[in-house]
Amino acid sequence: MAEKRICNYEAMFLLSQAQAADFTAAIAHLRQLVEKFGGTVVAMRKWDERRLAFEIKKQKRGIYILAYFSAPTEKLAEIERACNLSEGILRVLIIRADHLTLDEMKAADDAKGLEMEAKLRATQPALAAVTPVASLPEPDVDADDDI
């Protein structure tokens, strides 16, 4: 029987804004998707939360989660398929992380930050709906000015 080849991967998950309401469940869902197919999550952290360039499944905002995991190479297609079928995941990008060592991946872990954000979102429901973003001042435009 052939030996299973296990590789390290870097994944960027784009979650819908609706997932922010139950952030703990969203993170657990991502871990479960990887572990269901024999993978092991090495590190996971929130990368950003921003307005999307275009609507995806009628969502205008999204949360980006960066994850590093190890998984058998033959299971990668199944992991991607499960992510694409998931209701809460808008997009996913998974690439091989040969350029990183295991220690570098572990250094990127922010489990405590994810846990704190989940608690904050649970106690302040207004944050789950809208996260304040620093806005630029509106430019002064007079109707009489020639453009």
C-alpha positions in Angstrom: 0.0 0.0 0.0 1.3 3.4 -0.9 2.3 5.8 1.8 0.2 8.9 2.2 2.0 12.1 1.4 1.2 15.0 3.8 1.9 18.5 2.7 1.5 21.9 4.4 -1.0 24.3 2.9 -1.9 28.0 3.3 -5.6 28.8 3.0 -7.5 32.1 2.7 -11.2 31.8 3.6 -13.7 34.6 2.9 -16.6 34.3 5.2 -19.9 36.1 4.8 -20.8 39.0 7.2 -23.6 36.8 8.5 -21.0 34.4 9.9 -19.7 37.3 12.1 -22.8 37.0 14.2 -21.6 33.6 15.5 -17.9 33.9 15.0 -17.0 31.0 17.3 -19.1 28.6 15.2 -17.6 30.0 12.0 -14.0 29.3 13.2 -15.1 25.8 14.5 -16.7 25.1 11.1 -13.4 25.9 9.3 -11.4 23.6 11.6 -14.0 20.9 11.2 -13.8 21.1 7.4 -10.1 20.5 7.4 -10.1 17.9 10.1 -13.0 15.9 8.5 -10.6 14.9 5.7 -7.6 14.0 7.8 -6.0 17.4 8.0 -4.6 19.2 11.0 -4.9 23.0 11.6 -1.5 24.4 12.5 -2.4 28.1 12.8 -5.4 30.3 12.2 -6.0 34.0 12.5 -8.2 36.8 11.2 -6.6 38.6 8.4 -9.0 41.4 7.7 -12.6 42.5 7.5 -13.5 44.7 4.6 -15.9 45.8 2.0 -15.8 43.6 -1.1 -14.9 45.0 -4.5 -18.1 43.4 -5.9 -21.0 41.5 -4.4 -20.6 37.8 -3.8 -23.8 35.9 -3.0 -25.5 39.2 -2.2 -22.9 40.1 0.4 -21.1 43.4 0.3 -18.7 42.8 3.3 -16.6 39.8 4.2 -14.2 38.5 6.8 -10.9 37.0 5.7 -9.4 34.2 7.7 -5.9 33.0 7.1 -5.2 29.3 8.0 -2.2 27.0 7.8 -2.8 23.3 7.9 -1.3 19.9 7.0 -3.3 17.4 5.0 -2.9 14.4 2.8 -2.4 15.5 -0.8 -5.2 13.3 -2.2 -7.7 14.9 0.2 -7.1 18.5 -0.9 -9.7 18.4 -3.7 -12.3 17.1 -1.2 -11.4 19.9 1.3 -11.9 22.5 -1.5 -15.1 21.0 -2.6 -16.5 21.0 1.0 -15.5 24.7 1.3 -17.2 25.5 -2.0 -20.4 23.8 -0.9 -20.5 25.5 2.5 -23.1 28.2 2.9 -20.9 30.5 5.1 -17.8 30.4 3.0 -18.0 32.8 0.1 -14.6 32.0 -1.4 -11.5 29.9 -0.6 -8.0 29.8 -1.9 -5.6 27.0 -0.9 -2.0 26.8 -2.0 1.0 24.7 -0.9 3.1 26.3 1.8 6.5 24.9 0.9 8.0 28.3 1.5 7.2 28.2 5.2 8.5 26.0 8.0 6.3 24.6 10.6 7.6 27.0 13.2 6.8 30.0 10.9 3.3 28.7 10.5 2.9 28.3 14.3 4.2 31.9 14.8 1.3 33.2 12.7 -1.3 31.6 15.0 -3.6 34.0 16.7 -6.0 31.7 18.5 -6.3 34.0 21.5 -7.2 36.9 19.2 -9.9 34.9 17.5 -11.3 33.9 20.8 -11.3 37.5 22.1 -13.0 38.7 19.0 -15.6 35.9 19.2 -16.4 37.0 22.8 -16.5 40.6 21.8 -18.9 39.9 19.0 -21.1 37.8 21.3 -21.4 40.5 23.9 -21.9 43.4 21.4 -24.3 42.3 18.7 -23.9 45.7 17.0 -20.3 44.8 16.1 -21.5 41.7 14.4 -23.7 43.7 12.0 -21.4 46.6 11.2 -17.7 47.2 12.1 -16.8 50.9 12.0 -14.3 51.7 9.3 -12.3 54.9 9.3 -13.7 57.0 6.4 -12.0 59.7 4.4 -13.5 63.1 4.4 -15.8 63.9 1.5 -14.3 66.2 -1.1 -15.8 69.6 -1.5 -17.4 69.8 -4.9 -19.3 72.9 -6.0 -21.9 72.6 -8.8 -20.4 75.8 -10.4 -16.9 74.3 -10.7 -15.9 73.2 -14.2 -14.5 69.8 -14.3 
